[in-house]
Amino acid sequence: MNIRFLAQSEYFNGLHLKDDIILEKEYEQGPFTNLPKVRYFLYYLEENVRKEVMPYTDKVDVFNITNCQYESDYLYFTEYTDMLDGGYTFNIIRYNITDHTHTKIISLKDNINLYPDNKQIKIFILDESNLIIQRALPKVSANGLLKEFFDFTLVLFDFVKNKQIVIEDENLKNNGIEFVLPYNETNCIMKTGYSVFENDRHLNLEKEEAAVENLIIVNIKQFISDLKLEQQNMVMNSIDQAYYDTTVINAKIIDNFLIYSKFNYEKNDEVIVFYDLTSKKEEEKIYTCINKTTTGEYLLKNATVIDNKPYMIKKNSSGTQFFNLITNDVDATYPEDLNIKFVNNNTVISTFADRTLFGKEIKLVGIHKFPSKKIILQERGEYIGSVASNNETTYIFLK
């Protein structure tokens, strides 16, 4: 267990990229009324150094870019150039986060005024030469009350050979790709089909209008090969499916588990599913927890993995409980005065308050080794966030 405390001035809003490298973004007013400019910073935690990425170029988050490569050395973003004719050129940049070199991999000229209300583009970087461009245009529901990005066109683009192929697969064309989560060097988890949970879609869509939602294990190389064959119905390894009265809200990967949340409108409950991506035994692949709630406090954030075991974190009058979904037992209960903030494998981080000899309240951060409630390390300061670079190393940010 390796713990590092880092001082921040006001806030921490970083996204972990790999190792000890964090991406932070800062937004500012640019030439567009509909989208802000963005500046990218790489925070190297071990050195406690923050560096701006290509500070002399103009950047904007006009496209939603997902890097599907596991623990990649690259950061992808969009820079823009004013063409002085009412249009802009948008360059997708591949930036090496370790040696700070960069390459322009594709340029698109488009009308910035279409974004974000009348056009949406998602770009999925599949490997070091192929990406998917998914264009989505608004479509109005049958009752006329909902206008959403449901009209999809997808292209596979080989940016090394400068060659593109229109994707013909019926599932991808009709339902679109909602998100991709990198899992390991060869595979990722892809969700096709949009959730009806967002924006009251279930209320405003007829069943026939809704998308079939699929959670799929995708082998990247095989996926690219199949796309290049221009197949209309590719065979893909589906983990789960949802449609209309059940919908997938969100998903995340911790260690070997894909963890996702499904909401059932008929039963009015949420099911948290832990799917073991490595288990060979069907009876040991899936663990679930049902949340009977109408409060909007959806529980995916309370799902975690400790020592390769699935846990749900639950608060009640006795404190914070860690419920083991394999044994259906509570393995640990932390008292009510400890506010559990973060878990990294068997390291539990809590916050609590104490008073000095003169009665002044001070804020403290405590470190526990699960399942013990004993504080083995504490630091004075206001907790603002944590990042795990691996199962053994946790960085804690204090104000």
C-alpha positions in Angstrom: 0.0 0.0 0.0 1.6 3.3 -1.2 -0.1 6.5 -0.2 0.9 10.0 -1.4 -0.7 13.2 -0.2 -0.6 16.1 -2.6 -1.6 19.7 -2.0 -3.9 21.5 -4.4 -5.0 25.1 -4.2 -8.8 24.9 -4.7 -10.0 21.8 -6.6 -9.1 18.7 -8.4 -10.9 17.6 -11.5 -8.5 15.2 -13.1 -8.9 12.1 -15.2 -6.4 9.3 -14.8 -4.7 8.4 -18.0 -2.0 5.9 -17.0 0.7 5.3 -14.4 1.0 8.6 -12.4 -0.3 10.9 -15.2 -3.5 12.9 -14.8 -5.3 14.9 -17.4 -6.9 18.2 -16.3 -9.0 20.6 -18.4 -9.7 24.3 -18.1 -12.3 26.1 -20.1 -12.4 29.7 -21.2 -14.4 31.9 -23.5 -13.3 31.6 -27.2 -14.7 32.9 -30.5 -17.7 30.5 -30.3 -20.9 31.3 -28.5 -22.0 27.7 -28.3 -18.7 26.0 -27.2 -15.9 27.2 -25.0 -12.2 26.9 -25.7 -10.3 24.3 -23.7 -6.8 24.0 -22.4 -5.3 20.6 -21.5 -2.8 20.0 -18.7 -0.9 16.9 -17.8 -0.2 16.5 -14.1 2.7 14.1 -13.3 2.0 13.1 -9.8 5.3 11.6 -8.8 7.1 14.8 -9.9 4.2 17.0 -8.7 4.6 18.9 -12.0 1.8 20.2 -14.2 2.5 20.9 -17.9 0.2 22.5 -20.5 -0.3 20.5 -23.7 0.7 22.5 -26.8 -0.2 25.9 -25.2 0.1 27.9 -28.4 -2.7 26.1 -30.3 -6.5 26.7 -30.0 -8.5 23.7 -28.8 -12.2 23.0 -28.5 -14.2 19.9 -27.4 -16.4 19.9 -30.4 -16.1 16.1 -30.9 -16.5 13.4 -28.3 -13.2 11.5 -28.6 -12.7 8.1 -26.9 -9.4 6.3 -27.0 -10.2 2.6 -27.0 -6.6 1.6 -26.4 -5.8 0.3 -22.9 -3.3 2.4 -20.9 -2.3 4.3 -24.1 0.7 6.6 -24.4 -1.5 9.0 -26.4 -3.9 11.8 -25.7 -6.3 12.8 -28.5 -7.9 16.2 -28.8 -9.2 18.7 -31.3 -7.4 21.9 -32.4 -9.1 24.4 -34.7 -8.1 26.9 -37.4 -10.2 29.8 -38.7 -10.4 29.6 -42.5 -11.7 33.2 -42.7 -14.5 32.2 -44.9 -17.0 31.4 -42.2 -15.7 27.9 -41.7 -13.2 26.2 -39.5 -10.8 23.3 -39.9 -10.7 20.9 -37.0 -7.6 18.8 -36.6 -7.5 15.6 -34.5 -4.2 15.6 -32.7 -2.4 12.5 -31.3 -0.2 13.7 -28.5 2.4 11.4 -26.8 2.1 12.0 -23.0 5.6 10.7 -22.3 7.8 12.2 -24.9 5.5 15.2 -25.9 5.6 14.6 -29.6 2.4 15.1 -31.6 0.9 14.2 -35.0 -2.2 15.4 -36.9 -4.1 12.3 -37.8 -7.2 13.7 -39.5 -8.7 17.1 -40.5 -12.4 17.9 -40.8 -13.9 21.1 -42.1 -17.3 21.8 -40.6 -19.8 24.5 -39.5 -19.1 25.0 -35.8 -22.6 26.6 -35.4 -24.2 23.1 -35.8 -22.7 22.0 -32.5 -23.8 20.9 -30.0 -27.6 21.3 -30.7 -27.9 20.1 -34.4 -25.0 17.7 -34.9 -22.9 15.4 -32.8 -19.8 13.5 -33.7 -18.2 10.7 -31.7 -14.7 9.5 -32.6 -13.5 6.1 -31.4 -9.7 5.6 -31.7 -9.5 1.8 -32.2 -5.7 1.4 -32.7 -2.7 3.3 -34.1 -4.1 3.5 -37.6 -7.9 3.1 -37.4 -10.8 5.1 -36.0 -14.6 5.2 -36.2 -16.3 8.5 -36.9 -20.0 8.3 -35.8 -22.1 11.2 -37.0 -25.5 11.7 -35.3 -28.3 14.1 -36.4 -31.4 15.0 -34.4 -34.5 12.9 -34.8 -37.9 13.9 -33.5 -40.0 11.3 -31.6 -43.4 10.2 -32.9 -45.2 12.4 -30.3 -43.1 15.4 -31.3 -41.9 16.1 -27.7 -38.4 14.6 -27.9 -35.6 15.7 -30.3 -32.5 13.6 -29.8 -29.4 12.4 -31.8 -30.8 9.1 -33.1 -29.9 9.2 -36.8 -26.5 7.6 -37.1 -23.9 7.3 -39.9 -20.6 5.5 -39.1 -17.4 5.4 -41.1 -14.2 3.3 -40.4 -11.2 5.5 -41.3 -7.7 4.3 -41.8 -5.8 7.5 -41.2 -2.4 6.0 -42.1 -3.6 4.8 -45.6 -6.2 7.6 -45.8 -8.9 5.2 -46.6 -12.5 5.1 -45.4 -15.2 2.4 -45.4 -18.9 3.1 -44.6 -20.0 0.8 -41.8 -22.9 -1.5 -42.9 -23.6 -3.4 -39.7 -27.3 -3.1 -38.9 -26.8 -2.9 -35.1 -24.3 -0.1 -35.4 -26.2 1.9 -38.0 -29.6 1.6 -36.3 -28.5 1.9 -32.6 -25.2 3.7 -32.7 -22.3 3.3 -30.3 -23.0 4.9 -26.9 -19.6 4.3 -25.2 -16.5 2.2 -25.2 -14.4 1.2 -22.1 -10.9 -0.1 -22.7 -10.4 -3.4 -20.8 -7.0 -4.8 -21.7 -4.5 -4.8 -24.6 -6.7 -6.7 -26.9 -10.3 -6.2 -25.8 -12.7 -3.4 -24.8 -16.4 -3.2 -23.7 -18.7 -1.5 -26.2 -22.3 -0.4 -25.5 -24.5 0.0 -28.6 -27.9 1.6 -28.4 -28.8 4.7 -26.4 -30.3 4.5 -22.9 -33.9 5.5 -22.5 -33.1 6.7 -18.9 -31.8 10.0 -20.0 -34.0 13.1 -20.7 -37.2 11.3 -20.0 -36.8 9.2 -23.2 -38.8 6.3 -21.8 -41.7 8.6 -21.2 -41.5 10.2 -24.6 -40.6 7.3 -26.9 -42.8 4.5 -28.1 -41.4 1.1 -27.6 -40.9 0.6 -31.4 -38.8 3.8 -31.5 -36.4 2.7 -28.7 -32.9 1.2 -29.5 -31.9 -2.3 -28.6 -29.0 -1.9 -26.1 -26.2 -4.3 -26.1 -23.1 -4.6 -23.9 -20.5 -6.4 -26.0 -16.9 -7.7 -25.5 -15.0 -6.5 -28.6 -11.6 -7.9 -29.7 -10.3 -4.8 -31.4 -8.3 -6.5 -34.2 -11.1 -8.8 -35.1 -13.6 -5.9 -35.0 -11.5 -3.9 -37.4 -11.2 -6.9 -39.7 -14.9 -7.5 -39.7 -15.7 -3.9 -40.4 -13.4 -3.9 -43.4 -15.3 -6.9 -44.8 -18.4 -4.6 -44.8 -20.6 -7.2 -43.1 -24.2 -6.2 -42.5 -24.7 -8.4 -39.4 -21.4 -8.9 -37.5 -21.3 -11.6 -34.9 -20.3 -10.1 -31.6 -19.9 -11.5 -28.1 -22.8 -10.0 -26.1 -22.7 -9.8 -22.3 -26.2 -8.4 -21.8 -29.1 -6.8 -23.6 -31.8 -4.3 -22.6 -34.8 -2.9 -24.4 -37.2 -0.1 -23.5 -38.6 -1.3 -20.1 -35.1 -2.2 -19.0 -32.2 0.1 -19.8 -28.5 0.4 -19.0 -27.8 3.6 -17.1 -24.0 3.5 -16.9 -21.0 1.2 -16.6 -17.4 1.1 -15.3 -14.5 -1.4 -15.1 -12.7 -2.2 -11.8 -10.0 -4.9 -12.0 -11.6 -7.8 -13.8 -15.2 -6.8 -13.3 -17.5 -4.9 -15.7 -19.9 -3.2 -13.4 -23.1 -1.7 -14.8 -26.5 -0.4 -13.7 -29.8 -1.6 -15.2 -33.1 0.2 -14.5 -36.4 -1.7 -14.8 -39.4 0.6 -15.3 -42.0 -2.1 -14.6 -40.4 -3.1 -11.3 -39.1 0.4 -10.5 -35.8 -0.9 -9.4 -32.1 -0.7 -10.2 -29.9 -3.8 -10.5 -26.2 -3.4 -10.1 -24.5 -6.2 -12.1 -20.9 -7.3 -11.5 -19.7 -9.3 -14.6 -16.4 -11.2 -14.1 -14.6 -10.8 -17.4 -12.0 -13.5 -16.5 -14.1 -16.3 -15.0 -14.5 -19.5 -17.0 -17.5 -20.7 -14.9 -20.9 -19.4 -15.8 -22.1 -19.6 -12.2 -19.2 -17.3 -11.0 -19.5 -14.7 -13.8 -22.4 -12.6 -12.5 -23.2 -11.1 -9.1 -26.1 -8.7 -8.6 -27.5 -6.2 -6.1 -31.1 -4.8 -6.4 -31.7 -1.2 -5.3 -35.4 -0.6 -4.6 -35.5 3.2 -5.0 -37.4 6.1 -6.4 -35.2 8.8 -4.9 -32.7 9.1 -7.8 -29.8 7.9 -5.7 -28.6 5.4 -8.1 -25.9 3.1 -6.8 -23.3 2.5 -9.4 -20.9 4.9 -7.6 -21.2 2.6 -4.5 -20.1 -0.5 -6.4 -16.4 -1.5 -5.9 -14.0 -4.4 -5.9 -11.7 -5.4 -3.1 -9.2 -8.3 -3.4 -11.1 -9.4 -6.5 -14.4 -9.6 -4.7 -17.5 -7.5 -5.6 -18.8 -5.2 -2.9 -21.6 -2.7 -2.5 -21.1 0.1 -0.1 -24.2 0.9 1.9 -24.9 3.6 4.5 -27.3 3.1 7.3 -27.8 4.2 11.0 -24.9 2.0 12.1 -22.4 3.5 9.7 -21.0 2.4 6.3 -21.2 -1.2 5.4 -19.3 -3.2 2.8 -21.6 -5.9 1.6 -19.9 -8.9 -0.1 -22.0 -10.1 -3.0 -20.3 -13.5 -3.1 -21.0 -14.5 0.5 -24.0 -12.1 1.0 -22.4 -11.0 4.2 -21.3 -7.6 5.6 -17.5 -7.9 5.8 -16.9 -4.6 7.5 -18.8 -1.7 9.0 -17.2 1.7 9.5 -18.7 4.0 12.2 -21.0 6.8 11.3 -18.4 9.5 12.1 -16.1 8.2 9.3 -17.2 9.4 5.9 -15.8 6.8 3.3 -14.5 8.7 0.3 -12.5 6.3 -1.8 -11.5 2.7 -2.1 -8.5 1.3 -4.0 -8.3 -2.5 -3.6 -7.9 -3.0 0.1 -7.1 0.7 0.9 -10.1 2.6 2.3 -9.9 6.4 2.7 -12.2 8.2 5.1 -12.6 11.8 6.3 -13.5 12.8 9.8 -13.3 15.8 12.2 -11.5 16.2 15.5 -10.9 19.1 17.9 -7.7 20.6 19.3 -7.1 21.2 23.0 -8.6 24.7 22.5 -11.8 23.3 20.9 -11.1 24.2 17.3 -12.4 21.7 14.8 -9.9 20.3 12.4 -10.5 18.2 9.3 -8.6 14.9 8.9 -8.1 12.2 6.3 -7.7 8.6 7.5 -6.2 5.5 5.8 -7.5 2.1 6.7 -6.5 -1.4 5.5 -9.8 -3.2 4.7 -11.6 -4.7 6.6 -10.0 -3.1 9.7 -11.5 0.1 11.1 -8.2 1.1 12.6 -6.6 4.3 11.2 -3.1 3.4 10.2 -2.2 6.8 8.8 -3.9 10.2 9.0 -3.2 13.6 7.5 -4.6 17.0 8.4 -6.4 18.9 5.6 -9.6 19.1 3.6 -10.1 16.2 1.2 -10.9 17.1 -2.4 -10.2 13.9 -4.4 -8.2 10.7 -5.0 -6.7 8.8 -7.9 -5.4 5.2 -8.0 -2.6 4.7 -10.4 -2.7 0.9 -9.7 -3.9 -1.4 -7.0 -1.1 -0.5 -4.7 -0.7 3.3 -5.2 -3.2 6.0 -4.2 -2.8 9.7 -4.5 -4.9 11.9 -2.2 -5.5 15.6 -2.9 -5.9 18.0 0.0 -6.9 21.7 0.0 
